[in-house]
């Protein structure tokens, strides 16, 4: 779900077509069960193919998932892989999310890092490609191409040039809302525009309900909340193909329309639609689960926990951050696992990644409460199916995660300044100016890669 460098050529056809179609493919038939599951389209599970016996080895795997559903999926994959391969063990290390990539890069320099590591897709895997092993020689390319959005995990955004990341799951940026609190405030229809959203906020406040809770959230990606969930929807006044103009600077971050969108977003705080401690709150998840706020911004990694804690009272929504109703949804393979170039256990590490992409691995991923990324697989989770329905059946346009397709340097600065501006610590204009100055200072080859 996030990113870093960009030193290779990005063809516009890949970006434009990929932005729109990277997550294409309708929901597949799933085996009926009480727990989340996944089966290949048509309902027939593929028989596991015989694999060569792996030599004993001790591997290390790093992730930055904390305790969210992606961590549970990782643990399930590791346990199953070890059971199938006696003598191969994988030590799972949960690293802090806020400086994960700094730790990974430092470990790569000394070649003391993991064999397998969580890696964000898009420009992130391109930034760190020097220590990511291309997987084409280890895993059949036709199998890798069954993963949705695999182009965003590849050198030059082309799987044929080398796949660097096997996506773990199909992710969404989205909102969650408490249906009981909406009903208590007399709200029967979810808002679809800024004006409707502010009217709903007024009704919730009148009923003694905090409309939004912002905080470190489920991923704890920094000291405050993570703004890019929201920004992805703020920028949906542009078509996916036009997001490249934010990358090249053709549409500056200081553009008047961009500024207007961010100003309205900031009004959520100034109009009292949020908690007052957005810059320091570390309990947003617990607050939402306890019914202390009606809405929160997160993603599919929170579905399983919210379902467990809140049952049928919680559902998903597309943020109505627009003057007119938008028909866009962030649906993207945001992260996965890579093998490091310095791993001393490449056959075993590659075998684990191949297992993750197998039908059996996809079923384990679905069982952990996240959405499998492989073509022909889906989820039995109610809210996951609701999110998938937006694009599959309601005509919504699929967007990537905006922080995966703009320069990591810009998004890193944006995380800090947008957080501060939203909480009133600086002006939104100054925040956007800082982002534009960061873009302007980048070398030309990091601003003109999209032709």
N, C-alpha and C positions, 0 to 999 in steps of 0.2 A: 503493500500500500503506500510506499513513499519512494524516494529516489536519490540520485547523486549525479555524476558527471555526464558528459556527452561529447565524445571525441570522434564519433563516427558519423558518416553521412546518413541523414534521415530523409528518405525520398517522400515527397508529398503524397504520392499515391498510397504509400503504406500508412502514413499518418491519417490521411483523410478517410480512406476506406476503412482502415483499422479502427479509427475513433467511432465510426458508425457501426461497423459490423463485427468488431472483435469478439463480442459476446453472443453472436447469433446462434440460434439453435433453440428450438422449443423444448419444453420440459418433457422428459422421457417418462415412460411408464415406470412406476416404482412399486416394489413389493409392499402390500398392505401390512402394517404393523403399528404397534403403539409407539415404538421408538423410531427416531429418524433412521432412514435406510436409503440405499440407492441400489438400483439394478440397471443393467444395460437396457436400452430401448428394446421394446418387445417383451421385456420381462424375463429373458433367459440369461442366466449368469454364465459367463465364459469359464470353461474349465481351466484351472491353473496349468500353465505349461511347465514342463520339466526344466529346471535350471541347474547349471553346473554347481557342484559343491564348492562353497567358498572356503578359502583358507582361514583359520582362526585369526582374529584381529580385534583390537580394542580401538573403537572410533570415538570421536567426540563430536557432538552436535550442539551448536549454539542457536538459541532463538531469543526473541524479544517480546514474546506473547504474554508474559505475566501468567495469569491464571485463567485467561479467557478460553473460549471454545477452541481456538487454534492450537493452544497448548495441549488441550485434552486430545485433539486429533493427532498431534505429534506423538504424544505418549502412547496412544493406541497403535500407531504405525510402528513405533520402535518395538513395542512389546511383541507384536505379531511377527515382525521381521526377525527378531532374535529367536523366537520360537521355531521359525522355519529354517534358521541357519545356526545350529548349535556351534558354539565356538566363536561366534561373532557377537560382540557386545557394543552397545552404543551408549556412551555417557551423555546424558542430556543436561545442558547447562542453560539455565534461564538468566539471561543478561538484562541489565536495566535498559529500558526502552529509550530513555532520553539521550544517552550517549552511546548507543549500541554500535553505530557505524564507526565512530571514532575508535572504539575498542577493537572492532574487527579490522580496521585499516592498520592500526598499530601492530596487532598480532600478525598481520600479513607481512609487514616489513621484516619482522623477526622470524617469520615462519613458525610461530608457536601457537597459531590459532587452531580452529577446529577443522575437521575433515569435511563437515557438512554445516552449512550456515543458512539461516533465514536471510533472504535477499528480497528487497522490493524490486518490482519490475519497472519497465519504462526507462527513463533516463538514469535511474539509480544503478541498474545492473551494467549500463554502459560506463558509468563513472568508475565503477570498481572492477571492470572487466579484466584488468591486468592480473588479478589474483583469483579469477573465476575460470574454472576448467570448462571448455566447450564439451558438450555431452554427446555430440553426434556419433563419435566413435565408440561410445559405450552403450547407448540406447538407440534402438532402431528409430530413424527419423519419422517413419510413418506413424509410430506410436506417439512420439512427441507432438506431432501435428494434430493429434486427437484432442489436445488440450486447448481450450478456448483462449484466444488472445496470445498464443504462443509467440507471435511476432514481437510482442512487447517484451519478451524474455530473451531476445536473440540479438546477436551482433548485426549491426546495420538494420535492425528490425526485420531481419530475414532469417527464418529458421535454417535455410540451406547454408547460411554463412556460419552457423554455430549457435546452438541453444545454450544459454547460460543458467537458466532457472527453470525448474519444474514447478509450475504453479501448485500451491496447496489447495486453494479453494477459489470459487467465484464470489467476489465481494461486492457489497453495495455500501455507499454512503447514503444514509437516510435518517429520518427522524423516527422516534417512538413516542406514542402518546397514550395516556391513561383514559380509556373510554368512560370509566365511571366518573372521573373528575369533569370530563366534558359534559356528561349528562347532568351532573350536579349543578353546573353553571348554565344549564339550559341550552347547550350547543348541540345541534343535531347534524350539522353539515360541516365537514372539515374545510377550512379556508383554502382558497386557491390563488390569492393575490396579496400584495402588501396591505392594502386597505382592509381586506377581510381578515387578515392575520391580526392587525392592530385592534380591530373590533372584537375579535375573539379574546385577545389579551385583556381588553377592558372588562369583558364579561367574566373571565376567570378571576381577575383581581377583585371584582365586585362580590364574587362568591367566596373571597378569602383564600384563593388558590394562586400560588406562584405559577405563572404560565410556563417559563423555561427554567431549567437548571443547567448551568454551564460549570465545568470543572475539569479536573484531570481525566475523568472518564475511565473507560475500560482498558485503554491501552497505555495511559500515563506516558504520552510521547514527549512531555516536557513539564516545566514547572507549572504551567497553566493549562487552559483548555487548548484543543487543537483546532485552529480556525479553518483548515482546508476542507473539512466536511461541508461547512457552510459556503465557502468561497466557490466550490464546484457548482453550487446551485445559483449563486449570485451571478456567475458568468454564463449561465444558460440563456441569457438574452442573445448570446452568440450561438451560431450553429457549431457543431463539433469541429468542422473543418476550419472555422475561423479562430479557434483557440491557438492555432499556430501563429497568429498575428500578435498574440501576447508574448510568444516566445521570441519572435523576431524584433519586436518593438514597433511594428507597424501600428498596433493599437497600444499606446503607452498605458502604464498603470495609472497615470495621472489624467487619462482621458475623462472628459466630463461625464459621459454615461457610466463609466466604471466608478468614478467618484460618487455619482448619485446612488448607485446600487450599494456601495459600501456605507454611505451616509445613512441610508434607510436601515441597513443591517445594524449599524451602531445605535439607531433609535430604539432597538429592542431593549438595550440597557438603559438609555436615558429616559425612556417612557415607563420604566418599571416593569417590563415584561420578563425580566430575568431576576435571579438572585443577585444580591448587591455585592457579593464577594467573588465575582467571576474570576478574578486574577489569583485568588489564593485557595479557592474551594477544592478540596480533595475528596469530597463525598458525593459528587453528583450522581453516581450510580446508585448508591444507597438511598439518597434522597428521592430519586425517581421511583425506586422499588418500594419505598415506604409511603408513597402517595403524597410526598411533600412538594411535588411539582407535576404539572400536567404533561410536559413535553421535555425531551432531551434529544440532542444530536449525537449519533453514534454510527454504527454500521452492523453488518450481519454477524460479526463476532460476538455481539451481545444477545443475539436471538435466544440461544439456549438458556442462558441465565435468566433473562427477563420472562421467558415462558415458564420456567420452573418457579420463579418467585412471585409472578403476578398472574399467571394463568390467562384466562380469556379477557381480562380487563385491559390488556396491553395489545396494541397493534402498531403497524408501521405507517409512515406517511412520507410523501415527497414534499420537501420544504417549499412553501409558496412564496419564495423570495423574488417576486416579479410583479410589475405593474399589471400584466395580463397573465392569464393562466399559462403555465409552461407545460410542455409535454416532453420532458426529459427525465432521465433516470441514470444515476451513476451505477453502472454494472460493468465490472472489470476484474480481471485476475490480478489483484494487487500485489501479492507476494507469493513466495514459495521457498524452495530450498536449492542451494547451489553446492557444488563440490569445489573445494579450494585447489588451486594449482599446486600447492606444496603438500597436499595430503600424501601420506605414506601408505594409505590404504585405499587407493583409487578403485580397484575392482569391487571391494566391499561397499564403498560409498556409492558408487554408481549403481550397484545392485539395490541398495536401499531406495535410491531415487526412482529406479525402474519399478520397484515394488509399489512405491507411492502412486505412480501413474497407472498401475494395473487395475483391473476391475475390482480385485479384492481390496486393494488400497483405497479405492474410491468409496467402497462400501463402508470402510472403517471411518473415513473422513465424514461421510454423511451421518454415521452413527454418533459422532461427536457433536452434532448439531450445527455444522457448517455446510455450505453448498458445494458439492464436488465440482471441479472445473472441467472434467472430461466430457466430451461430446457424448450424449446419450444417457447422461446421469442427471439426477435431480435430487430433491430433498422432500421428505414427508413433513417437514416443519411447516406449520400453518403460516407463520409470518414470512418464511422464506418463499413459499409458494405465492403469497400475496405480492412480494417484491418482483419475483420473476414474471408475474402476470402483467405488470405495467408495460413492459416492452413486448412480451410474447403475444398478448391479446388485446391490449388497450392502445397500441399504436405509439407508445412513447419511444423517443429516440434514445439510444444507448450512448452514454458519454463515458470516457475514462475518468480516472481520478485526476483532477487538475494538477495536483502536486506531483504526479508522476510524469507529466508531459510539459512542464516548464522547468527552467534550469534549477537544479537543486540549490544553487547559491541564492537564487531569488526566493525560493520557498523557505529556506532556512531563515533568511532575514524577515520574510513575511510572517513566519510563525511568531517571532518575537514582537514585531511592531504592530501587527494586527491584533494580537492579544492585548497589548497595552492600549491601543486605540479603542477597542471595543469596551474596555473597562474604564475609559475616561482618563487614562494616564498620559495620553498625548492625542493630538488631533488626527482624524482619519486622513486628512490631506497630507500631513507630515509622514504618516505611515506609508502611504502610497508613493510619496516622493522618495522615501528611503528604498523602496523596492525598485523603483525605476532607476535610481542612481546605481544600485547594485547591478541591474541589467546593463546599463550604459558602460559600466566599468569592465565588463567581461570582454575577453578577446573576441575578435570578429568571428573566429571559427565556432564560437559557442552561441552566436546569435544568427548565423546565416546558414544553418545546416538544413533547413527546410526549404526546398527549391520549388 
